[in-house]
Amino acid sequence: MIEIGFVVSGATVGSIPVQIYRAAERYAVEEQLVGVVDRENPGELVVGFLRRITKLEPVVRDRVRTPYVDRPEMVDYGILLPYTTAIVKPYVTIRGGAVGEVSHVVTPGSKVYVLDASTLGDVFKGDYIYVGHHKYSGWPLPLDARYVTHHVGVFGATGMGKSRLVRALVNELVGKGYRVVIFDHTGVDYAPYYEAAVKSSEVKIPANILASVIAKVAQLPWQTYGEYIEIAAMTYEGRWGKDAFIAHLKRTMKRLNARDSTVEKAELYLRQLVDSLFFEELNARVKEPEEVLGLGANPVVVDLSYDTDISVKQAIVASVMETAWERVKREKAPANIVFVIDEAQNYAPQTWTLSKDVIETTVREGRKWGLSVVLASQRIVGDIDPSIRANLGTIFFSRLTAPTDVREISTYLDIADVNESVLTQLQPRDFFVAGLMNPLRRPVLLRVKEVA
C-alpha cells in the first residue's frame, strides 16, 4: 500500500478529513480507493473513497486581498506553500479478513493509504458476477446476482455506454442460469450481438391488449369505446383486414346497443387514423408470446425496430411480460426471468402506457416469483414513473442529462456525497454503481469491461 497522507482534526464516522503529502499528490484523485489505519485501533482498516479534493495555499487566499493580487510577479515557487486536502468517505472496515460497519471515529494523525485490487479481492470472495473494475485501483467489483430480483436501473446520457454495460450484465446473468429477455427498442444495441433475435412484427398480440392498441392508434377514448373494441377483437375470426374489422366492430356495437353516433364515430376514426397496413400486418403475427419465453437460446432479443408505432412496441412488451406472469401463476414456481427494457422512458413513463402496468406490477411483486426488470434510460426524473424507479434496488448511473437526476437518485439510494461536478467529468464506460448488488451498497466508480 502507498502512503499518501494523514488524518487531520474533525473526523466523524461519516467523513474523515485528510491532508495529502506533496510527493503523493498524483494519487489524490476523486473516487480513489483508500484505506485508513487508525493509530488507536490497530488491526482495523477503514476502507473508503477520496472526495472533495481541494488545493489550498496559506499565502494566496481567496477571501483575503494580499499584495500578490496587484503584484503577481512577487509570487514565486519559494513563497508558495500549496497543499492538498480531501475527505475520505468511509464505507466499511476490515479486520481479520471480515467486513464490518464503521463505528469508531479515526484518530487525527492516522495514516492514509492507496489500496490496490488485492486488498479487497482477498476479502470479497464468493459466487459473484463482474461487469467491470474500480476505475483507479483495478479492483474487480463483485456484484451479487441474487439481488437482480430487486430490479436494476441503468441511467446515463447518450454515448456513455449504457448498452455495453447492460450486455456485460446480461452475459454474467446468463452464466448464472438466469433466463434473459431483452426488448431492443432500436434494434441496434442488442439484436446484432446475440444469436436469438425475434422480430417484433412476428409476435402475436393477445386480443385484449390488441384492443388497447387499436383504441390508442385510432384515438378513441377507452372509457367510451374500450369495451366495444375489446369484445370485437376477442370475437374476430378469419384473416385480418381493415374493412372486415370495421364491419365486425359495427355489428358488435349495434348488438350491444351503442348509439348510432358512437358507431359512426368509431368507423370514421378507424378509417381516417388507422392505416390498412396496420391490420394486414396482424396476419404475420404468428409467434405466441409463450414461444418467445420458450426459445432454447439464451438470451432472447425481441427486436422492436420492426414496428414503428410506439403503441405496438408497448403492446409487445406487455404481452410477453404478462405471459410470464400467467406462467408463474399457473405453475406456482419462480421463473428466474430477467426482462431488459431498453429506452425504458418509452415503456414506463409517468403517463399511462400499454406496458406500464405490467412493469409496475413486476417491480412491486415480481421478486418472490423470480421475475426481474432491468431498465435502461437516458434520464430518471420526468421520464420514469416514480413508483417504478423507487423500486429499483440497484442503480448504475453515469453522466446524466439533467442535474435533477442526481438529486432524484439520492432520495432512495445513499449516493454518499457523489456530486454533480464529478459526474460531468466521467468518460464513456464510467458508471457509479450503488445499491443491493454492490457489496459496499454505496457508490463505487466502475470502469465497464469490454464486451463483444
N, C-alpha and C positions, 0 to 999 in steps of 0.2 A: 504494500500500500504506500502511496506517495503522500507525505505530509504537506498540507497546503496552508494551514493557518491554525488559529486557536479561538476558543470561545471568549467573548467579552461579556461585560455586565449586561443584565437584563433578560436572561434566558427564561423561557417558560416551557411547559410540556408541549406546547404547540408551535413555538418559534424560538430558534436559537441564533442570536446574532454572533457573527464571527468576523475577524479581520484576516485578510489573506496576505501571506508573505509576498514580498516583492518578487522573489525568484520563482514563485509558484503561480503568478497571476495568469499565465497562459492556460492554466487548468480551470480558472474561475469562469465558467460559462453557465448560463441559465439552464437548469434541469440536469446539471452534473450530479451523478450518483456519488454520495459521500457518506462517510461514517464518522461518528464522534465517539472517542474513547474517554469516558468520564474519569477524571483523576481520582474521584472519591468513590467510584463504583467499579472497580477493576473487574475484568472478565466479561463486561457487557458492552456491546457495540450498538449505538443508536444509529439506525440507517435512515437517511433522508435525502432530500434533493436541494441543491442550491437555488435560491430565488432572490429577486430584488438586488442584484449585484450593482453596486454603486461605486464610482470613483470619486474620492474626496481629496481635498488639499487644504491644509490649515492656513496657508498664506493667502492664496487666491480664493476668496469665499464669495458665494453667490449673493449673500444678503448684506455684505459689508463693502463699502466703497474704499478701496485702498489706492495708494499711489500708482500701483501697477495698472490700474484701469486706464489712466491717462498717459502713462509712460510704459507701455508694454515691453519696450526694449530693455527695461530693467530686469525683466524676468528671464532667468536662465536656469539651466538644469541644476546648478549648485544651490539655488534658492528654493526651488520647488521640492516639496516633500509629499508627493501623491501617495495615496494608499487606497486599497480596495476593501469595501465591506460587503457583506452578504448576509442573507438569512438562510439558515438550514431549516427546512420544513421536515420535522421528524415524522416518520411513518411507523416503523416498528423497531423493536430491539431484538438482538440475537445474543443468546447466552447458552453456551454448551451445545450449540447446534440447533437450539429450539427458538422459534419465533414467538415474541410476546408483544404486549402493548407498551407504549411509552408512558410510564407512570412517575418517573423521577425527573426533576429538573437537573440538567447537567451543570457542573461547577465551572465558573469562569477559569480560564487557563487550560481547560481540557483541549486536547489536540484533535484536529480535523483532518481526515484523510480521504483521498480519492479512492473509490472502490473499483475493483475490476470485476470481470464476469465471474471469476471463481468464487468470490466471497459469498454471493447469494446462490450461485449454482450448486454449491455444496449443501445448502440448506433446503431449498425448494426442490425436492425430488418427489416424483410420483407420476401418475398417469395423466400428464398434461398435454395440451396441444400448443403449437408455436406458430405464430404468424409473423414474427419479426423479433428484433432485439432492441434493448435500450440504446438510444442513439449514440451516447458517448462512451458508456462502459463496455458495450457489446454483449451485455447480459441477455441471453435468450429468455424473453419474458414468458413464464409459464402461464397458460390460461386454463382454467378448469372448465372443461367442456360440459360438465353436468349442469352448469348454470345457464346453458343456452336455453333451457326451458323457461327461464325468467325473461327471455327475449333480449334482443340486441338492436341498437341503433348505430348506424354509421353515417356521420354527417361531415360535410366539408364542401368547400367551393369547387366549382368546375376545374378539373385538371389536377386536383390534389391526390388522386389515386384511390378513390373510393372503390371502384370496381376491382382494382388489383388487390386491395385488402380483403374484399368480400370473397374473391376467388381463392385467396390463401386460406381464409376461414372455412370456406366450403370444402376445399381439399382435405383439410385437417378433420373436419366433422365426418366426412365420408370415411376417412380412415378409422374413425372410432365407431363406425357402424350406424351412423345416422342416415336416414333417407332424406335427401335434399331435393326440393323442387324450386327452381329459380324462375321467376317471372321477369323476363328481359324486356323492358319497355321499348327500347330502340332496336334491339336485335343485333347490336354491335359489341356490347360489353361482355356477354357471356356465351351466346349461341355459337360463335366461331371457335370457342375454346373447349367445348365439350361435345362428345360424340352423339349423345342422345338429345336432339333438339326437335321439339314438336312445333309445327306451325299452328299458331292460334286459330287460323282460318279452318283448321280441320277439327277443332274441338267443339263438340256439341254443347249447346247452351240449354239447360233444362227449361221447360216451358214456363215455370213460374218466374224464373229470372229473365227469360226472353221477353215476357210481358212487360217487365220494368224497362227493358232496353227499348222496346217499341214505343212505349209511352214517352220515354225521355227523348228519343230521336224525333218523334212526331210533335213534341212539345205539348202533349196533352196532360192536364193535371191528373195526378194519380188519384186524388181524393174523389174525382168525378168519374174518371174513365178506367181506373185501375182494375176494378172488379170485372168489367166487361172484357177488357183486353186479356186479362189473365184466364178467364173461362174460355175465351175464343182460342187462345194459344194452346191451352191444355186439351181442347177437343178437336183441334185442327188435324185433318188427316190428308195424306197424299203429298204430292210434290209442292214445295213452297213456291208461291208466286204472289206478286203484289195484288193483282186484281182478285185472285182467288181468296186471299186472306181478307181483303176488304169486304168481299161479298159474305164470307163466313162471319166476320165481325158484325156486319149489319144484321144478319139473321139472328145472331146471338143476342144483340142488344134489343131487337124488337121482341124476341121471345121473353126477355127479362123486363119488358115493358118500359124501355128507355123512351124518353120523349123524342119526337121527330127531330127537333132542333139539335139535340145531343147526338143523335145518329148522324145527322148531316155534317155537324162539325167534325166528328171523328173521321168521316170519309174525306172531307175537304183537307184536313191537316195531314192525313196519311198520304193522300195523292200529291199534295204540294211539297211536303217536307221530307218524305222518305223516298229515297231512290229505289227504283225497281231492283237494282243490283243487290241492295241490302237483303231482300227476300230470296233472290236467286242464290246468293252465296250460302244461305242456310242449308241448301241441299248438299253442299260439300262438307258440312259439319257432321261427320260420321263417327268421330272418335269420342267415346264416352269419357267424362272426367275420371271415372274409375280406372280406365285404361291408362291414363296419364300417370296415376298413382301406382299402377301395377307394372309399369315398364321395367324390364330387367336391369337396364343400365342405371348407374347412379353417379353423379346427379342427373336429373332430367331438367332440361331448359324448355320452358314454354316461350317461344319467340312471338311476342305480341306485336311485332312490327308488321305482321301480315294483316292486321286490322288497323284501319286508320281512325275509326271513331272511338273516342275515349270511353264511351259508354259500353261498347262491345268489349274493349280491353278489360274494363272493370268487371263485366259480367263473367269473363273467362276466369279471372282471379277468384271471384266469388264462387263460381261453380266448382272449381277444383277444391277450394278450401272447405266448402260446405260438404262436399263428398267425403272428405277426410273426417269431418265431424260425424257424418252418418255412419262411417265405418267404425269409429271408436265406440259410438253409442250402441251399435249392433253387436260388436264383438266384446264390448266391455273390457277392453285391454288397451294399454298405451300403444300408440302408433310409432313414436320416435321419428316423427317427420318434422323437418325444418323447412319453412317456407321463406324464401328470399324474395323480397319485393323491391325491385329497382325503381328509382324515381317515385318513391313512396308518396310524395306530395300529391300525386295524381290519384291515389287509391285510398288514402286515409286522411283527407284534409278536414278542416273544421266544418265545412259544409257537408251535407249528406251526399253520398255516392253509393252506387250499387255494391261496392266491395267493402265499404267502411264498417258495416255492422258485423260481418264475419271476422274482420281483422280485430275489431274491438273485443268481440267475444273470445277470440283466441288469446289475446294478450291478458285478458282478465281470468280466463278459466282453463286455458289450454295446458297449463303446467302439469296437472295431475293426469292428463291424458297423453302426454308426450307430444303435444303439438306446439311448435315454437315458431317465432317470427323473427326475421332479420330485416329491418327497414333501412334502406339507403336513400338519402336525400341531400339536397344542397343546403336546405335550411330546416330549422326547427319551428321557430315562432311563426305563427300565422299559416304555416304550411302543413304541419302535422297536428292532428286533433289532440288537445291537452290530455284527455283521458287515456289516449293511446300512448303518447310519449312518456307520461308519468309511470307507465307500467314497464318501461324498458329497464331491465336490471343491469345491463352493461352498455356503456356508451363509448364509441370511438369518435373522436372529433378532431378536426384539423382546422386550417384557416377557414373561417366561416364567412358567409355572405354579409351578415349583419351583426353588429356588436351585441344586440339584444339577445342573440342566441346563446352567448356565454352566460349571461345572467339567467336565462331560462334553464340551462343545464344545472346551474348552481342551486336552483330551487328544489331539485330532487336527487342530486348527487353531490357528494363532497368533492369539490374540484380543487381544494387545498391551495387557494391563492394563485391559481394559474390566471394570469391577466391577459387582457386583450392585446397588449403590445407584444407579448411573446408569441401569440397566435399569428400575428401578422408577419412574423419572421420565418414561419415554418415553410419548408420546401416540400415539393411533391414526395409522397410516400411517408411523410412525417405525420403521425397521429398520436394524440394522447388517448390512453385507454383507462377508463375508470369504471368501478362497479364490481359486481359479484364474480365475474370470471377472472378478474385480476386479483391475485392473492394478496396484494397490498391494498386493494379496494380503492384507493385514491389514485389520481392520475400519474401515469408513467409515460414519458415521451418515447414512442415506439417508432423504429425505422422498419417499415414493412419489407419483408423479404421479397426477392424476385420470384415471380411465378410465370409460367408459360402462358 
